[in-house]
Amino acid sequence: MNSIKQLEQQTTSSTQIPILDFHQFIFSDFASKQAIASEVLQTIEEVGCFYLKNCVPQNAIDQAFGNANGFFALPEAEKRQLAWKDGAALGYFYTKYNGDFREAFVFGEAVLTDRIDTDSPVAQQVHQHLGHHPAFRDAVQQLFTACHDAGNRILKAIAIALNLPESYFSDRHPQQADYGLLHRYYEVSEPPQPGEARFEEHTDWGSLSLLFQDENGGLEVCTNAGEWIAAPPLPNTAIVFIADVMQRWTNDKFPATKHRVLMPANARSLPERYSLAFFLSPGDDTEIACIENCLDAGESPKYTPILTKEYYKQKTEDLAKRFNGSK
């Protein structure tokens, strides 16, 4: 196994994705924040995504990875008691749809708080499970809080870059709308079939996503120029994706980042792989309407205004059609 320092040296020399450091953003004066915001804007416009160093404490990442391993090692029957159902996008799921080989645990504030405010049986079961596994609960809670804080800083930088009030986006992103996802990709013991992927090409639904990977890597992203490039893991660093809602808000000025996890065609086997994702989303009743600053002279909005909850309802229905084989 490579050391953290060795891995950092390898990935910083090989990645084509810009690496930013937000360590000073929270403590800087407005002029310094503007300079950082300009870097963010440039990387989004030129590449579409970026690495962000020192945004989430390494200890929080390590604890979450360690406890994810323990959760996925539970008996299958116990995990499936926490499976998604009744429209609750929380808990456990697994898939081999279209070649995807993965299982996941999804969590949000609704199952982390002691005052759970949902009638969903699944959410209640997930909340109880976390209560019976305090180390796991504490790890995901620490990660959740740290990622929300980091995401807020990124949203503020984007607002400054677009000449908006600094809190324009962060005010519209309550913590209860965020959710996290622990991913385990199954070990692959046979050569993959043509076109098989560990996770097929997709974009994320919210405004921004933060992703952390274990050292097995495999992630690829599509740049704004349409080129697929490797996005290797980098210690103490998240990769930040633009997601679908931000694309609508900015009238396609900030395209959602396409990404995937492929299996090399010449691979005879692949070890299991872990990743941690965090998704920032606007509140349910937030209107997603084109920002005037993102319109060029004579340009019209490409999307009609829509509430977040209505947009996600449409996305959920479209996803159900795909899984059911409908057109």
C-alpha positions in Angstrom: 0.0 0.0 0.0 1.3 3.4 -0.9 1.9 6.0 1.8 -0.1 9.2 1.8 3.0 11.2 0.8 3.8 8.8 -2.1 0.2 8.9 -3.3 0.1 12.7 -3.2 3.3 13.0 -5.2 2.0 10.6 -7.8 -1.4 12.2 -8.3 -0.3 15.8 -8.2 2.1 15.1 -11.0 -0.4 13.1 -13.1 -3.7 14.9 -12.8 -5.0 17.4 -15.3 -7.6 18.8 -12.9 -6.7 22.0 -11.1 -6.0 21.7 -7.4 -7.2 24.6 -5.2 -6.7 25.3 -1.5 -9.5 27.0 0.5 -7.6 27.0 3.8 -7.6 30.8 3.9 -11.0 31.5 2.4 -12.9 31.6 5.7 -10.3 34.0 7.3 -9.6 36.3 4.4 -10.8 39.8 3.7 -13.2 40.3 0.8 -10.5 41.2 -1.7 -8.7 37.9 -0.9 -11.9 36.0 -1.2 -12.5 37.6 -4.6 -9.1 36.3 -5.8 -9.9 32.8 -4.6 -13.4 33.1 -6.2 -11.7 34.1 -9.5 -9.6 30.9 -9.4 -12.8 28.9 -8.8 -14.5 30.6 -11.7 -11.5 29.9 -14.0 -11.3 26.2 -13.2 -15.1 25.7 -13.7 -15.0 27.5 -17.0 -11.8 25.8 -18.3 -12.2 22.3 -16.9 -15.6 22.0 -15.2 -14.4 20.6 -11.8 -11.5 20.9 -9.4 -9.7 19.3 -6.5 -10.1 21.1 -3.2 -7.4 20.7 -0.5 -7.9 21.2 3.2 -11.7 21.4 3.0 -12.6 18.5 5.2 -10.4 17.2 8.1 -8.5 14.1 7.1 -9.6 12.5 10.4 -13.2 12.8 9.4 -12.5 11.2 6.0 -10.6 8.3 7.6 -13.2 7.7 10.2 -16.0 7.6 7.6 -14.0 5.2 5.4 -13.2 2.9 8.3 -16.8 2.7 9.4 -18.1 2.3 5.9 -16.0 -0.9 5.8 -17.7 -2.1 8.9 -21.2 -1.3 7.7 -20.8 -3.1 4.4 -19.4 -6.2 6.2 -22.7 -6.6 8.0 -24.8 -9.7 7.1 -26.8 -9.1 3.9 -30.1 -9.6 5.7 -29.3 -6.9 8.2 -28.4 -4.4 5.5 -31.5 -5.1 3.5 -33.7 -4.3 6.5 -32.5 -0.7 5.8 -33.2 -0.8 2.1 -34.7 2.1 0.1 -38.5 1.9 -0.2 -41.6 4.0 -0.1 -39.9 6.8 -1.8 -37.3 7.4 1.0 -34.0 8.2 -0.6 -32.2 7.1 2.6 -30.6 3.8 3.8 -29.1 0.9 1.9 -29.2 0.0 -1.8 -27.3 -2.2 -4.1 -27.4 -2.5 -7.9 -26.0 -4.4 -10.8 -28.1 -2.4 -13.2 -26.5 -2.0 -16.7 -23.2 -3.4 -15.4 -23.0 -1.2 -12.3 -21.4 -3.2 -9.4 -21.9 -1.4 -6.2 -23.8 -1.0 -2.9 -24.3 2.2 -0.9 -25.6 3.7 2.3 -27.3 7.1 2.1 -27.7 9.4 5.0 -29.0 12.9 5.8 -29.9 15.1 8.7 -33.3 13.4 9.0 -31.6 10.2 10.3 -28.7 11.8 12.2 -30.7 14.2 14.4 -32.2 13.0 17.7 -35.5 14.7 16.7 -36.2 12.8 13.6 -39.0 14.6 11.8 -40.2 12.1 9.2 -42.8 9.4 9.2 -40.9 7.2 6.8 -40.5 3.7 8.2 -37.1 3.4 6.4 -35.8 6.6 7.9 -36.9 5.4 11.3 -35.1 2.1 10.9 -31.9 3.8 9.6 -32.1 6.2 12.6 -32.4 3.3 15.0 -29.6 1.4 13.3 -27.3 4.4 13.7 -28.3 4.6 17.4 -27.2 1.0 17.9 -23.8 1.7 16.2 -22.6 4.9 17.8 -19.1 4.8 16.2 -20.7 4.6 12.7 -23.2 7.4 13.6 -20.5 9.7 15.0 -18.4 9.1 11.9 -21.1 10.0 9.4 -22.2 12.9 11.5 -18.7 14.4 11.6 -18.4 13.9 7.9 -21.8 15.4 7.2 -21.1 18.6 9.2 -17.6 19.1 7.8 -18.8 18.6 4.2 -21.7 21.0 4.7 -19.4 23.7 6.0 -16.9 23.1 3.1 -19.8 23.2 0.6 -21.0 26.5 2.0 -17.6 28.1 1.4 -17.6 26.9 -2.2 -21.1 28.2 -2.7 -20.0 31.6 -1.3 -17.0 31.6 -3.6 -19.2 30.9 -6.6 -21.6 33.7 -5.6 -18.7 36.2 -5.3 -17.4 35.0 -8.7 -20.8 35.7 -10.3 -21.0 39.2 -8.6 -23.9 38.1 -6.3 -24.2 38.7 -2.6 -21.8 36.3 -0.8 -24.6 34.3 0.8 -26.8 34.1 -2.3 -26.4 30.3 -2.6 -25.6 29.4 0.9 -28.8 31.0 2.2 -30.7 28.7 -0.2 -29.0 25.5 1.0 -30.2 24.4 4.4 -28.3 21.6 6.0 -31.4 19.3 6.1 -31.4 19.3 2.3 -27.9 17.8 2.0 -27.2 14.1 2.0 -24.1 11.9 2.1 -23.4 8.6 0.4 -20.9 5.8 1.3 -20.2 3.6 -1.7 -18.7 0.1 -1.9 -17.9 -1.2 -5.3 -17.8 -5.0 -5.4 -14.7 -6.9 -6.0 -14.5 -8.0 -9.6 -13.0 -11.5 -10.1 -13.6 -12.0 -13.8 -12.7 -9.9 -16.9 -15.4 -7.3 -17.5 -17.8 -7.6 -20.5 -17.5 -4.9 -23.1 -19.0 -1.6 -21.9 -19.3 -2.8 -18.3 -18.8 -0.1 -15.7 -18.5 0.0 -11.9 -20.7 3.1 -12.2 -22.1 4.4 -15.5 -21.7 7.9 -16.8 -23.9 10.4 -15.0 -24.2 13.8 -13.5 -25.4 14.6 -9.9 -28.8 16.2 -9.1 -28.0 19.0 -6.7 -25.9 22.1 -6.8 -22.5 20.8 -5.9 -20.9 17.4 -5.0 -17.8 16.6 -3.0 -16.2 13.2 -3.6 -13.5 11.4 -1.7 -11.9 8.1 -3.0 -9.8 5.3 -1.6 -6.5 4.6 -3.2 -7.9 2.2 -5.8 -9.3 5.1 -7.8 -10.9 4.5 -11.2 -12.8 7.7 -11.5 -13.0 9.6 -14.8 -14.5 13.0 -15.5 -15.5 14.7 -18.7 -14.1 18.1 -19.2 -16.0 21.0 -20.7 -14.1 20.3 -23.9 -15.7 16.8 -24.0 -12.5 14.9 -23.1 -12.6 12.1 -20.6 -9.7 12.3 -18.2 -8.6 10.3 -15.1 -9.4 11.8 -11.7 -7.1 9.9 -9.3 -7.5 10.0 -5.5 -5.5 12.7 -3.7 -5.1 12.6 0.1 -6.8 15.2 2.2 -8.6 16.4 -0.9 -12.1 16.3 -2.3 -13.0 16.5 -6.0 -15.7 19.1 -6.5 -18.4 18.6 -9.2 -20.9 21.0 -10.6 -24.3 19.4 -10.5 -27.6 19.7 -12.4 -29.3 22.5 -10.3 -26.2 24.8 -10.6 -26.3 24.2 -14.4 -29.9 25.4 -14.5 -29.2 28.4 -12.2 -26.3 29.5 -14.5 -28.1 28.9 -17.8 -25.5 26.3 -18.7 -22.6 28.6 -18.0 -21.5 26.0 -15.4 -22.2 22.6 -17.0 -22.9 19.7 -14.7 -19.8 17.4 -14.5 -20.2 14.1 -16.2 -18.3 11.3 -14.4 -18.0 7.5 -14.3 -16.1 4.7 -12.8 -14.9 2.3 -15.6 -13.4 -1.1 -15.5 -10.3 -1.4 -17.7 -11.0 -3.7 -20.7 -7.8 -5.6 -20.0 -8.5 -6.1 -16.3 -8.7 -9.7 -15.1 -9.8 -8.7 -11.7 -10.3 -5.6 -9.6 -10.2 -5.1 -5.8 -13.2 -3.7 -3.9 -13.3 0.1 -4.0 -14.8 2.7 -1.5 -15.8 6.3 -2.1 -17.6 8.9 -0.1 -19.9 11.5 -1.7 -21.6 14.5 -0.3 -24.4 16.3 -2.2 -25.4 19.9 -1.6 -29.0 20.7 -2.5 -31.2 23.7 -2.3 -34.2 23.6 0.0 -37.4 21.9 -1.3 -39.2 25.2 -1.8 -36.3 27.1 -3.4 -37.1 28.4 -6.9 -34.4 27.5 -9.4 -34.5 30.3 -11.9 -31.9 31.6 -14.2 -29.5 34.2 -12.6 -29.6 37.4 -14.6 -25.8 37.7 -14.2 -25.5 34.5 -16.3 -27.3 35.9 -19.3 -25.3 37.4 -22.1 -26.7 40.4 -24.0 -29.8 39.3 -25.9 -29.8 35.8 -24.4 -32.9 34.2 -22.9 -33.2 31.7 -20.1 -33.0 28.1 -21.3 -35.0 26.7 -18.5 -38.3 27.7 -16.9 -38.3 28.4 -13.2 -39.0 25.4 -11.0 -39.1 24.6 -7.3 -36.4 22.1 -6.2 -39.0 19.6 -5.0 -40.7 19.7 -8.4 -37.5 19.3 -10.3 -36.4 16.3 -8.2 -39.9 14.8 -8.7 -39.3 15.0 -12.5 -35.8 13.5 -12.2 -37.1 10.6 -10.0 -39.8 9.8 -12.5 -37.3 9.9 -15.4 -35.0 7.6 -13.4 -37.8 5.1 -12.7 -38.6 5.0 -16.4 -35.0 4.1 -17.2 -34.9 1.3 -14.6 -38.2 0.0 -15.9 -37.1 0.1 -19.5 -39.6 2.7 -20.5 -39.0 5.4 -23.1 
